[in-house]
């Protein structure tokens, strides 16, 4: 029996996070009963904008929904088979296939709130990855023609932004607000928009601040737990409840854990990070790592999907500062929102793998990692783009890597036993045996 | 002190018995449905060859795809580490190891101490492994043992387009119908599998010397195809031990260390 090296304890706000997530799916399902509106779109959509339609407007973001389906292996298979039977190719985005399947079989992943898949009133999307706009074009068709608006945000890396690129996006946003008023018949409230933008700043800033705390040894959070926490930002980053949770509950608690030396795993002796989305049906792989005393402290994905970062004065990565500006009107709000979102780390590597490699190497060094797991994720072409190049760059920086193949949303393409053997070999190469239980 | 290394592969289970760094005997049996039973048979066969009693074996280390099934082993070690140790003993100048077994191909990079630096595995497709050659030998009605020799007689290079065992088999059948010489078809088969594996090696990066181990390394036609692809000659175990036993050798070496031998 090996005694724990560090004290550990459960997160106090864990249940609150679970309740917030459940409420989100409940609110969407029951929106019409309360006289409210439903909209669907991606986790990266500018959700602060529909917030201007009123406090009773609820969203369903596709990627977290696809991951929720993936976690439920029986439902996922049902969804995937229905999608394939409809003639869609198996190598498409697996979140997208899970989402379409849910429409096709008319089952909601939260049956306690709705047996049937709740149809949105409109679709509000943006477009950066190869699947985004097509995803909802098909969803709209399958649901009988839901009105859809998509904003093209693919204007290049943040460091190369220019005024005309910002104008290109802001112009689409203004058009989008006119469109929202038209399809919903509601008047738009700029004050609600400004409040939502400020909430989004807080959510993104504090999530990064929480991830930054994981630089500590022992790490106060492990990535498997972080998945249940970062998700709130992917559901509705502009919501007051999400921003408040990160700023007022999770951040202070994690900070306190660091100060008291509370570890996510008590036997931490090896620190790694992963890369892109995990195979959601097999998160137990993270528990397997713990048998070696190995903790995954996060990834560019968990840090940068919602979290925004900047280089601080001492040259290290820290949470992007909340803009110190006064927002007085719609245009100012949209400009601030655009600039904020264009700096998203997970958007940068759509433009060049080097941008991702640089960020990953920075994380590996600043978070003091022993290795990096790379998921050749067949379920997401967008975020898997360039992983082979990332691997070479990370290795060149002297950091060991372990690639594995799988699929975030389609368990048929992930081999747990072989991946565990691969982990065994990687741990052996790091000189680590399994700890005695 | 006598130790045993058992490599429970997807097709064959191999055993190496060692004493103070010397190989005493080797044995191999087909890995049946009951992998532990196969390991028992292989071990008994190796003991018989060496004239040793079972209780003289102080430590058994298992490796390979079925290693967890061998409950009578003292411990297990992954194929990657076993390959590294076994190959480094045979060829200390090795920095890259290519192991092509029946169902799996893998590449291991090691440092000048024999420590694993990096590895890559092709585990999802039989077209880069021995099963591919076996399937083609059935389609061609040629003994697998004679395929290597026959392919070296070929004077014509035929590209094989299919990257999948199933489609490649149908391509071979088409070539048979076109009255293509068997040696040319076999060479095409070897070239195809060599292309697959060369690609895997290049992904990890080639650092000389490069050793080729695993059962497929017995096929001189495949070795020739790999040599041509890479542009230099691979180190292939021959004198001290056959290439398919290198993983078991590595496991036996680790067993020596663990038992203090």
Interface residues (C-beta under 8 A of the other chain):
Chain A: X388 X395 X400 X401 X403 X405 X415 X418 X421 X422 X424 X425 X426 X428 X429
Chain B: X77 X78 X79 X80 X81 X115 X116 X117 X118 X119 X120 X121 X123 X124 X203
